[in-house]
């Protein structure tokens, strides 16, 4: 059974956050709220959790996973960012955007998009996520919690616990979460390509 953590959306309780992070460190997979919608999260080096996310979401090796980062210092360890791209990303983060960029050697090959050797990265504007990242000390390997056959992500923690109770280790609930995923900007070619329009305003990245 998945552990259920009821946390305050603006002032998450340190003990609950520490316990959720302990699940991640011990190889667990958790569902947690972000500034867009719920995500599945695990430790970067956890191969089994990666396979479990693929199984839950029924996605293949073309699927872009995301590294949810605390700040630019952390983001810069895992992706290659030139000055122009840095300025463009800096202007809209933290926020509801995911950026696809060439991965550095710090990223395990199995996390990269198979052909392009890219990875998604984002810096969310969410107090619960910031608390998790502070406690964990590294990015969270994430994927939007959108179940096969569903058009919208689930928005309630209890609903997620009911649906995934036997396949994940923890659910963090901080009130109703949104249904709209992030806007995805693909920089793998060196130029901004809007790969998905979501919650973040894409106009800055339109040519």
Secondary structure as GFF3:
##gff-version 3
##sequence-region A 1 207
A	DSSP	beta_strand	3	6	.	.	.	ID=ss1
A	DSSP	alpha_helix	14	25	.	.	.	ID=ss2
A	DSSP	beta_strand	30	32	.	.	.	ID=ss3
A	DSSP	beta_strand	39	43	.	.	.	ID=ss4
A	DSSP	alpha_helix	47	57	.	.	.	ID=ss5
A	DSSP	beta_strand	66	68	.	.	.	ID=ss6
A	DSSP	alpha_helix	72	78	.	.	.	ID=ss7
A	DSSP	alpha_helix	83	90	.	.	.	ID=ss8
A	DSSP	beta_strand	97	102	.	.	.	ID=ss9
A	DSSP	three_ten_helix	109	111	.	.	.	ID=ss10
A	DSSP	beta_strand	118	122	.	.	.	ID=ss11
A	DSSP	alpha_helix	127	136	.	.	.	ID=ss12
A	DSSP	beta_strand	140	144	.	.	.	ID=ss13
A	DSSP	alpha_helix	157	164	.	.	.	ID=ss14
A	DSSP	beta_strand	170	173	.	.	.	ID=ss15
A	DSSP	beta_strand	183	186	.	.	.	ID=ss16
A	DSSP	beta_strand	193	196	.	.	.	ID=ss17
A	DSSP	three_ten_helix	202	205	.	.	.	ID=ss18
###
